[in-house]
């Protein structure tokens, strides 16, 4: 990754994210990684709301905000206080596939932003046509990790996502209840119960289904290790902006089975063979059983689904390289600032 320098002292970039370290979610992971990537070029600070400090806020030269609706107050304050300073807005899944269609605050955030960032290649399709020329794609990244030893006794499936409606945990519960213990498919479900009712349902499913475990929230490092050991990441979400766990699986030698919502298609590509219709438990179980049939000593001579998915993931992995993300992000900010970076 090249280092860039500016002909004038670099401005301060204020990254606004509604989720900080205590949330341990995708927004926080993105904000922390971007702060690190931009730190070699800019002075970077990371806040939950803007303005947070009168002296520091007056020195900010660019706002990079995550979330059109949840960061709307900060975006509006910036646009009023600094109409001559650039604003870059990153759109999440709930922005693209829910809020910008009807929420006035989210719509105002779109209107005042100089550049719009989406995290997968299908995101721009959700924007009003008049705003698409402001939109840039920045794929998020993940460090490559070697796949850990995987058992051949059963198909190990991992689901990673806090229990909330957007992640469709009910689909996971229904899949677990449809499968039988003797099917040779084991599901580990990671994530805090942000909705207590979903936590109760997870516990009930675990009691009824010995092949399903809800492990609650775990540190990010442990979640990644479980992804590395799994054969399959199951990602049945209802809406997505660009899921971290998909890129973490792709860069860890783990295949993905995902709902065919636009955010997942934009991450994996429209020709990916591991999609199932959102909420379609029968289709998801069929794919899981096909992946299970790839295991053991009697692997069919023809290419198995699991092998095919892994090959497709390998071809997609370069999109999620840290250097590619850093280049794309730095390009968006340099464009918004109308400064020409010089490689050094």
PyMOL commands that set and color helices and strands:
alter all, ss='L'
color gray80, all
select helices_A, chain A and resi 21-23+26-38+54-59+72-81+93-97+99-101+104-112+123-126+129-134+165-167+169-178+181-183+196-208+220-229+244-250+262-268+281-292+305-320+322-337
alter helices_A, ss='H'
color red, helices_A
select strands_A, chain A and resi 4-5+12-16+43-47+60-66+87-90+115-118+135-137+155-160+185-190+212-216+232-235+255-259+275-276+342-343
alter strands_A, ss='S'
color yellow, strands_A
deselect
rebuild
show_as cartoon
